[in-house]
Every structure is written in C-alpha cells, then in structure tokens.
Amino acid sequence: MNKQRIISIEGDLYALSILTVSDGNIERLVKARDREEDFWTGLEEFEEELSGGAVISGFLVRRRASELRVFVGNQEFSLELKSVLDNHPVALKKSKFILEPNSHYLIYEEWFSNGKFIHSLDVDIDLSNLQLGIEEQDLPNGSKKRVLNITYGDEDLQFQESTPEDVSLYVFKSDGERIDLL
C-alpha cells in the first residue's frame, strides 16, 4: 500500500500581473474608478487577464528577514529566508514581461500573509530535493520585484487558495504618471 507524504511551505507571498494598455483603455479604467458601481463591471476582460496568470508569484523576498514554515507530514521546520538564500544555490530568472518604451501599463499586485504551497508524493520526502529559484521582474518605474519559487525535484508545488491581505491596481503611464485605481 502506497503511503502518501505531503510537504507544504507557508510564508508571505506576492503576485504581480502586468498588461499593456492604450490611452482609450486608461480612460475606461479611470471612469470605472470614479463611478459608484463595482469597479470591474464592464471591465471583465481586464479582470480575467489579470487573474489568469501572474508575471511572477512566489514567496516575498525582502530586505528584512522573513520566515518560511515547512511542514513534512505533521513535522514542522522553520526556515529563515535570508539564511536559506545565503546557504543554498539559487537560480535567478529575469523579467518575463518585457517593458516597451513609450507604453502604458496596468499593474495588479497582491500580497498574501501565510500563503501556502503544497505537494503530495508517494515516497518519503527528502528536503534536499527542494530547489530554489528567484524570479525578478522589472517594473515601469525602474524598481524590481523579486520572489522565491520552490520546486520539489522537477515538480512545482501547488498554490493553495488564499485571500490577499492587500491589493494594488494602478496604471503607470509612459510619462511616469501613476494613476491609482483601487
């Protein structure tokens, strides 16, 4: 009889979605912000595209120490993220979404407190099979966002549904103007 083993990793998560938008779409977005009804009414195509796939998502990499909680079955380990990054080989992947000059962008950011990734196996879990990767995305304002992704061997861990603690939706125009929408 196969014994199922479960590994789950919890920590602060971040997700970023970016879309290129036209001047006309910026007007639609600003009108939606200023009206009384639900923001997404009439903007379902934006909502669907933003929620359909983040440019990057993973554990938030910050300057201050943050902690990951790793559970193997019922056993819990705490990993200080800075220590993990300092003592483990990490692959760096650069910007998936390439920013074009003179373009406007719709940016959606989500922060999750105690978000969770989980993976089930039919064999004993060996923590040395955890592989770390940093994804970095350039933003139109010149800043960078970084997240840590963890895989087990060649397999991705599955995100467990979680409610964002904070969200931000804004347009960043080619002239540097930021228009907050939510």
N, C-alpha and C positions, 0 to 999 in steps of 0.2 A: 504494500500500500504506500503510495506516494505521500510524503509529508510536505505540506505547503509551508514555506518560510516567507515572511513578509518583512521588508525593510521600508521604513518611512523616514523622511527627513523633513523637519519643520524649521521655519525661520521667517524672517521678514522678506517678502517677495516684492518684486517690481515688474511691471509690464508696460511696454511702450509701443504705441501704434502711430504711424505717420502716413498721411495721404497728401498728395499734391492737389491743390485746389485753385480754381480760377477766380478772377475778380467777381464774376457773377455768383459763384458759389459762396464767396465770402459774404456778399450781400444777403444771400439766403440765410446763412448761419447767424449773422448779426440780427436779422429780423426775427428769427426763431428765439434768440436770446431775449429780445425785448418784448415779446408777446406774453400774454397771460397763460396760455395753454402749455402742455408738456413740450419741452424743448425738441424732442425727437419726432413729433408729429410733422409729417411731410418731409422728413429727412431720413427716412428708414434706410435708404441706400448707404448713407454715411455710417449710420449706426451698425448696419450689417457688415460693412467693410472693415470698420474699426474693430469690431468684436470678433471678426472672422480670423484674425491672425495678427499677433503682435510681431513687430520687427524684432524685439528682444523681450525675453521674460526669463526670470530666474531669481535666485537669492540676491538680495541687495548688497552690493559691495560698497562700504562706507569707509570714511577715514577713521572713525572711532570703531572700537571693537564691537562686533556683533556675534551672536552665538547661533549655532545650528544645533538642533536636537535630533539625534539619530536614534531610531528605535529598530532593533532587530528582534522580532517577536515581541516579548514583553520586556526585554532588556533595553535600558536607555543609556545613551552615551551623550555627553555634551561636548561639542567641538567649538572652540573659539575660532571664528572665521579667519581672523588675521593670522593666527598660528597655522591653520590648515594651509592657507595660501603661501605662507613663508616656507613651509616644510614639505610641500607636495608639488610635483611637476604640474604646471598648468599650461594648457594650450590657450592662446589668445586668438579670437576671431574678430576681425574688424568689421565695421559697418556693413550691414546687409542692405540697408536702404541708402542709395547714393543720392546725395543732395545736389540739385541742379541750380546753377546760378540764376538769379532773377526769377525764382519761383516762389510761390506762397505755399505754406504747409499747414494742414490741420493736424494737431498733435494731441493725442489722448494718453494720459499717464495714469496708472493705478498703483497704489501701494497697499500691500496686504500684511497685516500683523499675524504672525503664526500661520502662514500659508503652509501647505503640505504637498509633498510629492511622495508617491508610494510605488512599490514594485513587489510582485509576488514571484517566487521561484519554487521549483520542486526539489531543490538541493539546498544544503547548508549555505548560508550566506557568508562570504569571505569579504570583509571590509577592504581588503587590498584591491578588490576589483572595482572599487569606486573610482571613477575618473572625473577629474575636474576640468572645466573649461570656462574661460572668461569671454563673454561677448561684450563688445564695445560698439556703441552707436554714436555717431556724430549727430548733434542737433543743430538746427539752423542758426542758433545764437552763438555758436562756436564752442559750446560746452560738450562734454561727452557723458554718456550714461554707461555704466558697467554693471553686469550681472554675472553671477556664478551659476553655471549649469553643472549638474552632477548626473552622470550616467553610471550604470552598473554593467561593466563589460561594454558590449556594443549596444545595449538596450537603454532607451530613455525611460526615466521614471515618469509616472502619470500624475499630472496635476489633479489634486482633489478640490472640488468646487469650494470656493471660499468667497466671502463678501469683502470687497475692498474697504479698507479703513479710510482711504482718501482717494479722490479722483481729481484730475485736472484736464480740462479741454480748452484749447486755445488755438488761435491762428497766429502763425508767425509769418509776417509779410516780408517780401524781398528787401524792403527798405529798413528792416529791423523793427518795425512796429509789432507789438504783441497785442492781440485782441482776446481778452478772456471771455469764454463763452459759458462755462459752468463754474 
